Amino acid sequence: MDYLWVALGLGLLVAGGEVLLRGALGLSVRLGLSPAIIGAVVMGFGTSSPELAASVTAALADAPGIALGNVIGSNIANVALILASTVMIAPIVARIGGIEAVALVLSTAALIVIVVLGNIGLALGAALLAGLAVFLWFSLRAGQVETPDELEGAPSSLPLNIGLVVVGLALLIGGAQALVNGAVNLAEDFGVPPAIIGLTIVAVGTSLPELAASLAAALRGQGAMALGNIVGSNIFNVLGILGVTALVHPITVTTGFGIAEIVALVLTSLALVALGYWGRIGRIAGAVGLVGYAVYVAVVLA
């Protein structure tokens, strides 16, 4: 039965990535926004919904370390694992916009400050959400473009596109849940330690929607959307998820995070900005990211 859950999860992820991409492309045409902005705002924010649910649930259960750790781990995995895996299959030729780069750097800096302070109250949570609103306002103002030729065939009906995005996200989240449940059960059957399961299957599970969405976009030649999905997800993880979580339940971190997490967070964020500015992310960069992620997991386990 567990094998069927894994197979079902993979199928839903593939279908969800394709449906979400079609809806996102249609929104790009209908709203006259660049694929990069749609990737960052619609795909990036939408695929971060599992992280949002996990963090709010953890905060309400008086486990704030999990809420904060989920955001840090997800941002690291999005670059070193998800983006790296995507470009190993389909290299991306796209650039990060100036607004996205600034927001990514500032949100990463804010996350480091939060770790150092060890406390996220209502005021800081509101400030993070205000920062998210400012980012959205500038992004949407700067994202107005003429419809690119390669998007001319995309569906232009606004209700249809919104429906496709919602259905695609639902398929992605459901597929990730099914795959994680099946994989965890199989791992337990084979005697894999819980720590390994948590750092691999469960940690990667909440990032599977980003992987499916980015891979679907990259394979269709929509590198800007694929890259925007990762950038937008990392920005939303900090400004949106931690902001909402702090408003629901103030976060007080009683145990500090190791230096490995901070170093990995800084390196992956800087790498994302640098590669986005360069405009091409190929298989060499992907291989480096995957090796780096393996080293990071090994250090954390040690």
Secondary structure, 3 states (H helix, E strand, C coil): CHHHHHHHHHHHHHHHHHHHHHHHHHHHHHHCECHHHHHHHHHHHHHCHHHHHHHHHHHHCCCHHHHHHHHHHHHHHHHHHHHHHHHHHCCEECCCCHHHHHHHHHHHHHHHHHHHHCEECHHHHHHHHHHHHHHHHHHHHHCECCCCHHHCCCCCCHHHHHHHHHHHHHHHHHHHHHHHHHHHHHHHHCCCCHHHHHHHHHHHHCCHHHHHHHHHHHHCCCHHHHHHHHHHHHHHHHHHHHHHHHHHCCEECCCCCCHHHHHHHHHHHHHHHHHHHHCEECHHHHHHHHHHHHHHHHHHHC
